Amino acid sequence: MSAKKASGKKAAKAKDAAPATLTLATALKGKNREAGFAAVAAAVLQKAGAAAGSWTEFNRYMTEEFGAGCVEAVLALPLVAGEADPVVGQLRAVLEEGDDLKYYAFQAGHQLLIRQLSEADEPEVGSKRKASALQPARPSAAREAVMKNMVALFHKIAVPTKAKGAGSISLKFDGAVRHLAALQKQGVQDADASSRKRNKKSKEGALQLTTTAAYQRVFTDFWTAVFHVDLLDKQSLLVLLDSMHEDVFPFMSSPLVLFEFLSEAFESGGLAGVLSLRSLFVLMTVHGLEFPAFFDKLYTIFNSDICSTKYRHTFFDLMGLFLTSVGLSSSLVAAFAKKACRLSLHVPTPAVFFLVSLFKSLIVKNPQLIVLIHRTDGISAANDPYDADTPFPEKSHALESSCWEIEALTSHFNPTICQTANELKDELKQPLGGTIPLLQSRAARTYSRMINREILRELKGVPSTAYAEPEPFTVASKEPAAKRAASALASTFVF
């Protein structure tokens, strides 16, 4: 008897879901697909609103027809010219109508991710390569489309947080959900122990949509799964790494769960390693992460290679942020200051401007480093105690050295660098307290900007030159000297 009832319920659910599924499939194949999807989504939400008198029915509609139906159907759409389908943008607009819609969308996305991970291609037999989000396996076209659509849909989507309070929750079905939550809350309080235990799950259903913890939980589950699967393409990975500290951390229950992923990104190097720096720094300074090796690793990748890459300005911006923070030891800061001076002798000219500015800012903010300038021990390139090869900044003996490289820069072939180095020498002879240079503007300097600046620079006067006007040029005659003289005499006495 129970089996018949169960089969009857399944048939009823299939009957309810079939028309919506067919309508959605038809809409996604039509010409005006965005408008068609918007109409279907509105119909599904209207049906869910009509069922809001019962939490069980409301939750079923939102989970099955909106989440598993609309959201998963859009995420499974194929790519259009290598990018996410435009219908994803229409679904994103729908999610902005209420935080309860975001809740069910994140829930559906997480479930889809779990299935994608379980269906992922197995590594080749005998392969020892460990798949990760940084070294992804080769996903199928369908899985690649799902991941790109997910990033396009959920990137920069915010949810209510504990910091903003429950008053920040905006619900699409506000009246119905809050009414159900009030009834269920009263039922939980009044019910006896056995009844409360039996109905715990259903009694907490509507209540969870009125608390920030539930939104942060589904948000955390989703993004944790995203960063631990091996299906992200490189472009999407870099986009997420670049803004993770702003668009993901503030809405997670505990951002520390992403430390392993960020640490792996840091170790991988390249642009992914550089972009992971800021998120790691935020975990250390805001969320209490203990990562003692951070500055050792930063010191290691601070070399001439990274100063020559096209993304060096991003790394320079982060360097200025990290090294101007308080609480760093003098020997650590001195090592970075000395290394900046040493690298300025080898790196491309645009990078020298930043390195000199970084050195000045470190000296101004850390007066104890002035010994690097005022040392009178006669230290030069021949007897410099600084160990440039050690990977540990604290053991580089930078405080025992001097920055003789600044003197060498006064003879640089670029006149602007010569002027900058001379000005730096003059400023550091005076008591400290000068203006800290703007590191961001120096970090973004390139050869093209330097050339354009010289072309557009207004001249104060006519530049001095060594040009002298040549004398009139005459072709020597081939006639004998005596004959030329006679001809000249004859031409003088013409009658």
VENRA-V251312 format. One record per pair of residues at least 12 apart in sequence whose ideal C-beta (glycine too) atoms are under 10 Angstrom apart, sorted by sequence separation. I is the first residue (numbers start at 0). J is the second residue. D is the distance in whole Angstrom. If there is no record, write none. Layout:
<<I;J;D> <I;J;D>>
This chain:
<<23;35;9> <26;38;7> <27;39;9> <47;59;9> <48;60;9> <74;86;10> <186;198;7> <187;199;8> <190;202;8> <263;275;9> <264;276;9> <339;351;10> <342;354;6> <343;355;6> <384;396;5> <385;397;6> <408;420;4> <409;421;5> <22;35;9> <23;36;7> <26;39;5> <47;60;4> <73;86;5> <74;87;8> <91;104;9> <123;136;10> <226;239;8> <261;274;10> <262;275;8> <265;278;9> <280;293;8> <301;314;8> <305;318;10> <322;335;6> <341;354;9> <358;371;9> <383;396;9> <384;397;9> <385;398;9> <387;400;10> <407;420;8> <408;421;9> <423;436;10> <25;39;9> <26;40;9> <46;60;6> <47;61;5> <72;86;9> <73;87;6> <76;90;10> <90;104;8> <122;136;7> <187;201;10> <188;202;10> <225;239;8> <226;240;9> <243;257;7> <261;275;5> <264;278;9> <265;279;6> <279;293;6> <300;314;8> <301;315;10> <321;335;9> <322;336;8> <339;353;9> <340;354;7> <343;357;10> <358;372;10> <371;385;10> <384;398;9> <385;399;8> <386;400;9> <405;419;10> <406;420;8> <409;423;9> <23;38;10> <24;39;9> <47;62;10> <73;88;10> <121;136;9> <183;198;9> <186;201;9> <187;202;5> <260;275;9> <261;276;9> <264;279;9> <339;354;4> <340;355;8> <342;357;10> <343;358;8> <384;399;5> <385;400;4> <405;420;6> <406;421;10> <408;423;8> <409;424;7> <22;38;9> <23;39;5> <26;42;10> <44;60;9> <73;89;8> <74;90;9> <119;135;10> <120;136;6> <186;202;6> <187;203;8> <261;277;10> <338;354;9> <339;355;8> <383;399;9> <384;400;6> <385;401;9> <404;420;9> <405;421;9> <408;424;9> <22;39;5> <23;40;8> <43;60;7> <44;61;9> <47;64;7> <73;90;5> <119;136;6> <120;137;7> <185;202;10> <222;239;9> <226;243;9> <243;260;9> <244;261;10> <261;278;5> <262;279;7> <276;293;9> <279;296;9> <280;297;9> <297;314;10> <301;318;7> <318;335;8> <322;339;9> <339;356;9> <340;357;10> <383;400;6> <384;401;9> <385;402;10> <419;436;10> <43;61;9> <46;64;7> <47;65;7> <72;90;9> <73;91;10> <120;138;7> <183;201;7> <184;202;8> <243;261;8> <257;275;10> <260;278;9> <261;279;5> <279;297;9> <336;354;10> <339;357;5> <340;358;6> <382;400;10> <383;401;8> <405;423;6> <406;424;7> <20;39;10> <23;42;9> <46;65;9> <119;138;7> <120;139;7> <183;202;5> <184;203;9> <187;206;8> <338;357;10> <339;358;5> <405;424;6> <19;39;7> <22;42;7> <23;43;8> <43;63;10> <44;64;9> <70;90;7> <73;93;10> <119;139;9> <182;202;9> <183;203;7> <240;260;9> <258;278;9> <261;281;10> <262;282;10> <276;296;9> <297;317;9> <338;358;10> <339;359;10> <383;403;7> <22;43;9> <43;64;5> <44;65;7> <69;90;7> <118;139;9> <183;204;7> <184;205;9> <222;243;9> <226;247;9> <240;261;8> <243;264;10> <257;278;8> <258;279;8> <261;282;7> <276;297;7> <297;318;8> <301;322;10> <318;339;9> <336;357;8> <337;358;9> <339;360;10> <378;399;8> <383;404;10> <402;423;10> <42;64;10> <43;65;5> <120;142;9> <180;202;10> <183;205;5> <184;206;6> <225;247;9> <257;279;10> <335;357;8> <336;358;5> <339;361;8> <378;400;6> <379;401;8> <402;424;10> <405;427;8> <419;441;10> <19;42;7> <70;93;9> <115;138;9> <118;141;10> <119;142;7> <180;203;9> <182;205;8> <183;206;6> <335;358;9> <336;359;9> <376;399;9> <378;401;4> <380;403;7> <18;42;10> <19;43;6> <40;64;10> <69;93;8> <70;94;9> <115;139;10> <118;142;8> <180;204;9> <181;205;8> <222;246;9> <223;247;10> <240;264;6> <254;278;8> <258;282;6> <272;296;9> <276;300;9> <297;321;7> <336;360;9> <337;361;10> <374;398;10> <376;400;10> <377;401;9> <378;402;9> <379;403;6> <380;404;9> <39;64;10> <40;65;8> <43;68;7> <44;69;9> <179;204;8> <180;205;4> <181;206;9> <184;209;9> <222;247;5> <257;282;8> <258;283;10> <265;290;9> <297;322;9> <336;361;5> <374;399;9> <376;401;7> <378;403;6> <402;427;9> <43;69;6> <115;141;9> <116;142;10> <179;205;4> <180;206;5> <221;247;10> <222;248;10> <335;361;7> <336;362;7> <371;397;8> <374;400;8> <375;401;9> <377;403;10> <19;46;8> <115;142;6> <178;205;8> <179;206;9> <180;207;9> <237;264;10> <254;281;8> <255;282;6> <261;288;9> <265;292;10> <273;300;8> <294;321;8> <371;398;8> <374;401;4> <379;406;9> <380;407;8> <40;68;9> <65;93;9> <176;204;10> <177;205;8> <180;208;7> <181;209;9> <219;247;9> <222;250;9> <223;251;8> <236;264;8> <254;282;6> <258;286;9> <262;290;8> <265;293;8> <272;300;7> <293;321;8> <294;322;9> <333;361;8> <370;398;7> <371;399;10> <373;401;9> <374;402;9> <379;407;10> <39;68;9> <40;69;5> <176;205;6> <177;206;10> <179;208;9> <180;209;5> <218;247;8> <222;251;7> <223;252;10> <227;256;9> <241;270;9> <261;290;10> <332;361;6> <333;362;10> <336;365;8> <368;397;9> <370;399;9> <371;400;7> <372;401;7> <374;403;9> <39;69;7> <40;70;9> <70;100;9> <74;104;9> <115;145;6> <175;205;9> <176;206;9> <179;209;10> <180;210;9> <221;251;10> <223;253;10> <226;256;9> <227;257;9> <240;270;9> <241;271;10> <244;274;10> <248;278;7> <258;288;6> <262;292;9> <266;296;8> <332;362;9> <368;398;8> <370;400;9> <371;401;6> <372;402;6> <15;46;9> <69;100;10> <73;104;10> <114;145;10> <115;146;8> <176;207;10> <177;208;9> <219;250;8> <220;251;10> <223;254;10> <226;257;6> <240;271;6> <243;274;8> <244;275;10> <247;278;8> <254;285;8> <255;286;6> <262;293;10> <265;296;6> <268;299;10> <269;300;10> <337;368;9> <340;371;8> <367;398;9> <370;401;8> <371;402;5> <372;403;10> <176;208;5> <177;209;6> <218;250;5> <219;251;5> <220;252;9> <222;254;9> <225;257;10> <227;259;8> <237;269;10> <240;272;9> <241;273;10> <242;274;9> <243;275;8> <244;276;10> <245;277;9> <249;281;10> <254;286;6> <255;287;8> <258;290;8> <265;297;9> <268;300;7> <273;305;8> <332;364;8> <333;365;8> <336;368;6> <370;402;10> <371;403;10> <36;69;8> <39;72;9> <40;73;9> <70;103;7> <71;104;10> <74;107;8> <112;145;9> <172;205;10> <176;209;7> <218;251;6> <219;252;5> <223;256;6> <226;259;9> <227;260;7> <237;270;6> <240;273;9> <241;274;5> <244;277;5> <245;278;9> <248;281;6> <253;286;8> <255;288;6> <272;305;9> <294;327;8> <298;331;8> <301;334;10> <306;339;10> <332;365;5> <372;405;8> <65;99;10> <66;100;10> <69;103;10> <70;104;5> <74;108;7> <111;145;7> <112;146;9> <115;149;9> <215;249;10> <218;252;8> <219;253;7> <222;256;9> <223;257;7> <226;260;5> <236;270;10> <237;271;6> <240;274;4> <241;275;10> <243;277;8> <244;278;5> <248;282;8> <254;288;9> <262;296;9> <294;328;9> <301;335;7> <319;353;8> <323;357;9> <327;361;10> <331;365;10> <333;367;8> <337;371;7> <368;402;9> <371;405;9> <415;449;8> <15;50;10> <65;100;7> <69;104;9> <70;105;9> <173;208;10> <215;250;6> <216;251;9> <217;252;10> <219;254;9> <222;257;8> <225;260;10> <226;261;9> <236;271;7> <239;274;9> <240;275;6> <242;277;9> <243;278;5> <244;279;9> <251;286;10> <265;300;9> <273;308;9> <311;346;9> <315;350;8> <318;353;8> <322;357;7> <332;367;9> <333;368;5> <336;371;7> <36;72;9> <66;102;9> <67;103;9> <70;106;9> <71;107;6> <75;111;8> <172;208;9> <173;209;10> <214;250;8> <215;251;6> <216;252;6> <220;256;10> <233;269;10> <237;273;10> <238;274;9> <240;276;10> <241;277;8> <242;278;9> <243;279;10> <244;280;8> <245;281;9> <249;285;10> <268;304;10> <269;305;10> <274;310;8> <277;313;9> <295;331;9> <298;334;7> <302;338;8> <306;342;6> <311;347;9> <318;354;10> <329;365;6> <332;368;7> <344;380;9> <413;449;8> <36;73;7> <66;103;5> <70;107;4> <71;108;8> <74;111;6> <108;145;10> <112;149;8> <215;252;5> <219;256;7> <223;260;9> <226;263;10> <233;270;9> <237;274;6> <240;277;9> <241;278;9> <244;281;4> <248;285;8> <268;305;9> <273;310;6> <276;313;9> <280;317;8> <284;321;10> <294;331;6> <298;335;7> <301;338;6> <305;342;10> <306;343;9> <312;349;9> <315;352;10> <316;353;9> <319;356;8> <323;360;6> <327;364;10> <328;365;10> <329;366;10> <330;367;10> <333;370;9> <415;452;9> <61;99;8> <65;103;6> <66;104;7> <69;107;9> <70;108;7> <74;112;10> <111;149;8> <170;208;7> <214;252;10> <215;253;9> <219;257;9> <226;264;9> <233;271;8> <236;274;9> <240;278;7> <243;281;9> <244;282;8> <248;286;8> <270;308;8> <273;311;9> <276;314;8> <283;321;10> <294;332;10> <297;335;8> <301;339;8> <303;341;9> <307;345;10> <311;349;9> <312;350;9> <315;353;5> <319;357;6> <322;360;8> <323;361;8> <327;365;8> <329;367;5> <330;368;10> <333;371;7> <415;453;9> <61;100;8> <64;103;10> <65;104;8> <66;105;9> <67;106;10> <68;107;9> <71;110;8> <170;209;8> <211;250;10> <239;278;10> <269;308;9> <270;309;9> <274;313;7> <277;316;9> <303;342;6> <306;345;8> <307;346;7> <311;350;6> <314;353;10> <315;354;9> <318;357;7> <322;361;6> <325;364;9> <329;368;7> <341;380;10> <414;453;10> <36;76;10> <63;103;10> <66;106;6> <67;107;6> <70;110;10> <71;111;5> <108;148;10> <168;208;8> <212;252;7> <270;310;5> <273;313;6> <274;314;9> <276;316;10> <277;317;6> <280;320;7> <284;324;7> <294;334;9> <298;338;7> <302;342;7> <306;346;4> <307;347;6> <323;363;10> <324;364;10> <362;402;9> <15;56;10> <19;60;9> <23;64;9> <61;102;8> <62;103;6> <66;107;3> <70;111;8> <74;115;10> <108;149;6> <168;209;6> <211;252;10> <244;285;9> <269;310;9> <273;314;5> <276;317;5> <280;321;6> <283;324;10> <294;335;8> <301;342;8> <303;344;10> <305;346;9> <306;347;7> <312;353;8> <315;356;9> <319;360;7> <323;364;6> <329;370;10> <27;69;10> <57;99;10> <61;103;5> <65;107;8> <66;108;9> <168;210;8> <272;314;9> <273;315;10> <276;318;9> <279;321;10> <284;326;9> <303;345;5> <304;346;9> <307;349;10> <308;350;10> <311;353;8> <315;357;8> <319;361;9> <322;364;9> <323;365;9> <341;383;9> <16;59;10> <60;103;10> <61;104;10> <66;109;10> <67;110;8> <71;114;9> <168;211;7> <270;313;8> <273;316;10> <274;317;9> <277;320;8> <302;345;9> <303;346;5> <306;349;9> <307;350;7> <322;365;9> <15;59;9> <16;60;9> <19;63;9> <20;64;8> <32;76;9> <62;106;7> <63;107;10> <66;110;8> <67;111;9> <108;152;8> <165;209;6> <167;211;8> <270;314;9> <273;317;7> <276;320;9> <277;321;9> <280;324;8> <302;346;9> <303;347;9> <306;350;4> <341;385;7> <358;402;7> <15;60;8> <19;64;5> <23;68;6> <27;72;7> <58;103;9> <61;106;9> <62;107;8> <66;111;9> <108;153;6> <165;210;6> <166;211;10> <168;213;10> <273;318;10> <276;321;7> <305;350;9> <306;351;9> <340;385;9> <342;387;9> <19;65;10> <23;69;7> <26;72;10> <27;73;8> <61;107;9> <165;211;6> <168;214;8> <337;383;9> <341;387;6> <358;404;9> <359;405;10> <12;59;8> <16;63;6> <20;67;10> <105;152;10> <164;211;7> <165;212;10> <167;214;10> <303;350;9> <306;353;8> <338;385;9> <358;405;8> <15;63;9> <16;64;6> <20;68;6> <24;72;8> <27;75;10> <36;84;10> <62;110;9> <104;152;8> <105;153;7> <163;211;7> <306;354;8> <337;385;5> <15;64;8> <19;68;6> <20;69;10> <23;72;6> <27;76;7> <36;85;10> <37;86;9> <40;89;8> <44;93;8> <104;153;8> <161;210;9> <162;211;9> <337;386;10> <338;387;7> <355;404;10> <19;69;9> <23;73;9> <36;86;5> <40;90;7> <43;93;10> <159;209;10> <161;211;5> <337;387;8> <354;404;9> <355;405;8> <12;63;7> <16;67;9> <33;84;10> <35;86;9> <36;87;10> <105;156;8> <159;210;9> <160;211;6> <161;212;7> <334;385;8> <372;423;9> <12;64;10> <16;68;7> <20;72;8> <32;84;8> <33;85;6> <37;89;6> <40;92;10> <41;93;8> <44;96;8> <47;99;10> <101;153;9> <104;156;8> <159;211;5> <160;212;10> <333;385;9> <334;386;9> <372;424;8> <32;85;7> <33;86;6> <36;89;5> <37;90;9> <40;93;5> <44;97;9> <47;100;10> <105;158;8> <158;211;8> <159;212;10> <161;214;10> <334;387;10> <355;408;7> <32;86;6> <33;87;10> <35;89;9> <36;90;7> <40;94;10> <159;213;9> <160;214;8> <161;215;7> <338;392;8> <354;408;9> <373;427;8> <33;88;8> <34;89;8> <37;92;8> <41;96;10> <101;156;6> <158;213;9> <159;214;5> <160;215;6> <334;389;9> <337;392;9> <372;427;5> <373;428;9> <33;89;5> <37;93;7> <40;96;10> <44;100;8> <47;103;9> <101;157;8> <102;158;8> <158;214;4> <159;215;8> <341;397;10> <371;427;9> <372;428;8> <27;84;9> <32;89;8> <33;90;9> <36;93;9> <101;158;6> <102;159;10> <157;214;10> <158;215;7> <334;391;9> <335;392;7> <338;395;8> <340;397;10> <351;408;7> <90;148;9> <94;152;8> <101;159;9> <158;216;10> <160;218;9> <334;392;3> <337;395;7> <369;427;7> <27;86;7> <33;92;9> <94;153;9> <98;157;9> <158;217;8> <159;218;10> <333;392;8> <334;393;7> <337;396;9> <338;397;8> <341;400;9> <343;402;10> <26;86;9> <40;100;9> <84;144;8> <87;147;9> <91;151;8> <98;158;6> <158;218;5> <331;391;10> <332;392;9> <333;393;10> <334;394;9> <335;395;10> <337;397;4> <340;400;9> <344;404;6> <351;411;7> <359;419;9> <83;144;8> <87;148;5> <90;151;10> <91;152;6> <95;156;8> <98;159;6> <157;218;9> <158;219;10> <331;392;5> <334;395;5> <336;397;7> <337;398;9> <340;401;9> <341;402;9> <343;404;6> <352;413;9> <355;416;7> <362;423;9> <369;430;10> <78;140;8> <81;143;10> <86;148;9> <87;149;9> <90;152;6> <91;153;8> <94;156;7> <95;157;10> <156;218;9> <330;392;7> <331;393;6> <333;395;8> <334;396;9> <335;397;8> <336;398;10> <337;399;10> <340;402;5> <341;403;10> <342;404;9> <343;405;8> <351;413;8> <369;431;7> <77;140;7> <78;141;10> <81;144;10> <83;146;10> <84;147;9> <87;150;10> <88;151;8> <91;154;9> <330;393;5> <333;396;9> <334;397;4> <337;400;6> <339;402;9> <340;403;8> <341;404;6> <344;407;6> <348;411;8> <352;415;8> <356;419;8> <359;422;9> <363;426;9> <368;431;10> <77;141;8> <83;147;5> <84;148;6> <87;151;5> <88;152;9> <91;155;9> <328;392;9> <330;394;9> <331;395;9> <333;397;4> <334;398;8> <336;400;10> <337;401;9> <340;404;4> <343;407;9> <344;408;8> <348;412;8> <349;413;10> <351;415;10> <352;416;7> <355;419;6> <359;423;6> <362;426;9> <363;427;9> <366;430;9> <76;141;10> <78;143;7> <79;144;10> <82;147;7> <83;148;5> <87;152;5> <91;156;7> <153;218;9> <156;221;10> <328;393;7> <330;395;8> <332;397;9> <333;398;5> <337;402;7> <339;404;9> <340;405;6> <343;408;6> <348;413;5> <351;416;6> <355;420;7> <358;423;8> <362;427;7> <366;431;5> <75;141;7> <77;143;10> <78;144;5> <81;147;8> <82;148;10> <83;149;9> <85;151;10> <87;153;10> <102;168;10> <330;396;9> <331;397;9> <332;398;9> <333;399;9> <334;400;10> <336;402;7> <365;431;9> <366;432;9> <75;142;10> <77;144;5> <78;145;10> <83;150;8> <84;151;8> <330;397;7> <333;400;8> <337;404;8> <340;407;9> <344;411;9> <348;415;9> <352;419;7> <355;422;10> <356;423;9> <359;426;8> <364;431;9> <76;144;7> <77;145;10> <83;151;4> <101;169;10> <102;170;9> <153;221;7> <329;397;9> <330;398;6> <340;408;8> <343;411;9> <348;416;7> <351;419;8> <355;423;6> <359;427;8> <363;431;6> <75;144;7> <76;145;9> <78;147;6> <82;151;8> <83;152;8> <98;167;8> <99;168;8> <153;222;8> <329;398;7> <330;399;10> <333;402;10> <351;420;9> <358;427;10> <362;431;7> <363;432;7> <74;144;8> <75;145;6> <78;148;8> <98;168;5> <99;169;9> <100;170;9> <101;171;10> <328;398;10> <363;433;6> <74;145;5> <77;148;9> <97;168;9> <98;169;5> <99;170;5> <100;171;5> <154;225;10> <362;433;9> <363;434;8> <364;435;7> <74;146;9> <76;148;6> <97;169;6> <98;170;6> <99;171;5> <100;172;9> <149;221;9> <153;225;8> <241;313;8> <363;435;5> <74;147;10> <75;148;8> <96;169;9> <97;170;5> <98;171;8> <99;172;6> <237;310;10> <343;416;9> <360;433;10> <362;435;10> <363;436;9> <71;145;9> <74;148;5> <95;169;9> <96;170;10> <97;171;3> <99;173;8> <359;433;8> <360;434;10> <361;435;9> <73;148;7> <74;149;6> <96;171;5> <97;172;7> <98;173;10> <149;224;10> <150;225;8> <359;434;9> <360;435;5> <95;171;10> <97;173;8> <99;175;10> <149;225;7> <359;435;7> <360;436;6> <74;151;9> <94;171;9> <99;176;6> <343;420;9> <359;436;6> <360;437;9> <74;152;7> <93;171;9> <358;436;10> <360;438;6> <73;152;8> <74;153;10> <97;176;9> <146;225;8> <356;435;9> <357;436;8> <359;438;10> <356;436;4> <149;230;9> <150;231;8> <154;235;9> <355;436;8> <356;437;8> <357;438;6> <360;441;10> <70;152;8> <146;228;8> <149;231;9> <150;232;9> <356;438;6> <147;230;10> <353;436;9> <356;439;10> <146;230;5> <147;231;9> <150;234;9> <151;235;9> <154;238;7> <352;436;9> <356;440;9> <357;441;8> <145;230;8> <146;231;6> <147;232;7> <150;235;4> <154;239;7> <302;387;10> <353;438;7> <356;441;4> <357;442;9> <142;228;9> <146;232;7> <149;235;9> <150;236;9> <153;239;10> <163;249;10> <352;438;10> <353;439;9> <355;441;8> <356;442;8> <142;229;10> <143;230;7> <147;234;9> <151;238;10> <155;242;7> <162;249;8> <353;440;9> <354;441;9> <142;230;5> <143;231;9> <147;235;6> <150;238;7> <154;242;8> <162;250;10> <352;440;9> <353;441;4> <354;442;10> <356;444;10> <143;232;6> <146;235;7> <150;239;7> <157;246;8> <160;249;7> <352;441;5> <353;442;5> <138;228;9> <146;236;10> <155;245;9> <156;246;8> <160;250;6> <299;389;10> <351;441;9> <352;442;9> <353;443;9> <138;229;8> <139;230;9> <155;246;5> <158;249;10> <159;250;8> <160;251;9> <161;252;9> <298;389;9> <299;390;5> <301;392;9> <350;441;9> <352;443;10> <353;444;7> <136;228;10> <137;229;10> <138;230;5> <143;235;9> <154;246;7> <155;247;9> <157;249;8> <158;250;5> <160;252;10> <298;390;7> <299;391;9> <349;441;9> <350;442;9> <352;444;5> <132;225;8> <133;226;10> <135;228;8> <136;229;5> <137;230;10> <138;231;9> <153;246;10> <154;247;9> <157;250;6> <158;251;10> <298;391;8> <299;392;9> <349;442;9> <351;444;9> <132;226;6> <135;229;5> <136;230;8> <138;232;8> <153;247;10> <156;250;9> <296;390;9> <298;392;4> <349;443;9> <350;444;8> <131;226;10> <132;227;7> <134;229;8> <135;230;6> <295;390;6> <297;392;9> <298;393;9> <349;444;5> <350;445;9> <131;227;8> <132;228;6> <133;229;9> <135;231;6> <295;391;6> <348;444;9> <349;445;5> <131;228;9> <132;229;6> <135;232;7> <294;391;10> <295;392;7> <298;395;8> <348;445;10> <349;446;6> <352;449;9> <130;228;9> <131;229;6> <132;230;8> <133;231;9> <135;233;8> <294;392;7> <295;393;8> <347;445;9> <348;446;7> <349;447;9> <130;229;4> <132;231;5> <292;391;10> <294;393;9> <295;394;10> <347;446;8> <349;448;8> <129;229;9> <130;230;9> <131;231;10> <133;233;9> <349;449;6> <135;236;8> <348;449;7> <132;235;10> <133;236;7> <132;236;6> <102;207;8> <103;208;9> <99;205;10> <102;208;6> <106;213;10> <113;220;10> <122;229;10> <132;239;9> <133;240;10> <109;217;7> <112;220;9> <116;224;7> <132;240;10> <99;208;5> <105;214;8> <108;217;9> <109;218;10> <112;221;7> <115;224;9> <119;228;7> <120;229;9> <61;171;10> <98;208;8> <99;209;9> <106;216;10> <107;217;10> <109;219;10> <110;220;10> <111;221;10> <112;222;10> <119;229;7> <120;230;10> <61;172;9> <97;208;10> <98;209;10> <102;213;7> <105;216;9> <106;217;5> <109;220;5> <110;221;10> <112;223;10> <113;224;7> <116;227;8> <119;230;7> <102;214;6> <105;217;4> <108;220;9> <109;221;5> <112;224;4> <116;228;5> <323;435;8> <98;211;9> <101;214;7> <104;217;9> <105;218;6> <108;221;5> <109;222;9> <111;224;9> <112;225;7> <115;228;7> <116;229;8> <102;216;10> <103;217;9> <105;219;9> <106;220;8> <107;221;9> <108;222;10> <109;223;9> <110;224;10> <116;230;8> <57;172;8> <98;213;10> <99;214;9> <102;217;6> <105;220;8> <106;221;8> <109;224;6> <112;227;9> <113;228;9> <115;230;6> <323;438;8> <98;214;6> <101;217;8> <102;218;9> <105;221;5> <108;224;8> <109;225;9> <112;228;6> <319;435;10> <322;438;10> <101;218;8> <104;221;9> <105;222;9> <108;225;8> <319;436;9> <57;175;7> <112;230;8> <319;437;9> <320;438;9> <57;176;8> <319;438;4> <320;439;10> <318;438;8> <319;439;7> <51;172;6> <54;175;9> <58;179;10> <54;176;9> <57;179;7> <316;438;7> <319;441;9> <48;171;8> <51;174;8> <52;175;7> <315;438;7> <316;439;6> <319;442;7> <47;171;9> <48;172;6> <51;175;3> <315;439;8> <318;442;8> <47;172;7> <50;175;9> <51;176;7> <54;179;5> <317;442;9> <48;174;10> <49;175;10> <52;178;9> <53;179;8> <54;180;9> <315;441;8> <316;442;5> <44;171;7> <48;175;7> <51;178;8> <52;179;8> <133;260;8> <312;439;8> <315;442;3> <316;443;8> <44;172;8> <47;175;9> <51;179;7> <54;182;9> <131;259;10> <132;260;6> <314;442;8> <315;443;8> <54;183;7> <131;260;8> <134;263;9> <312;441;9> <313;442;8> <315;444;10> <133;263;6> <312;442;5> <313;443;10> <132;263;8> <133;264;6> <311;442;8> <312;443;5> <131;263;6> <132;264;8> <311;443;10> <312;444;8> <131;264;9> <133;266;9> <134;267;8> <312;445;8> <129;263;10> <133;267;5> <311;445;9> <131;267;9> <133;269;10> <309;445;9> <133;271;6> <132;271;10> <133;272;9> <133;275;10> <58;201;9> <55;201;7> <58;204;6> <54;201;6> <57;204;8> <58;205;8> <61;208;10> <53;201;10> <54;202;9> <57;205;8> <54;203;10> <55;204;8> <54;204;5> <58;208;9> <54;205;5> <57;208;10> <81;232;10> <54;206;10> <82;234;10> <83;235;10> <81;234;9> <51;205;9> <54;208;10>>
